Amino acid sequence: QTGRATLGVRLIRVDDDAKVATMAKVEPESDDPDDGSKPDQPTSPTDGSAAPTSQQPADGSYAGDADQQVSQLLDRAEADQPEQHDTGDQPE
């Protein structure tokens, strides 16, 4: 009689006419949050050559004058638009 250990484990069921194109082995994740093998956040170089960080604070709040920036954006958008001439035609 064949023991259970020699039967293997079914990983996936596929239809009789289906074909598996590719598979990959995935390493199990550790339950220990302090194992340090896969950091949650990317690490940055410690030699001082790190790229400048964004102006947004770490707490997620917005740093800046939003009204002024929106006004500047609108001014630039209006300046980029070609002048429209009123031909009297109304869109249908």
Secondary structure, 3 states (H helix, E strand, C coil): CCCHHHCCCCCCCCCCCCCCCCCCCCCCCCCCCCCCCCCCCCCCCCCCCCCCCCCCCCCCCCCCCHHHHHHHHHHHHHHHCCCCCCCCCCCC
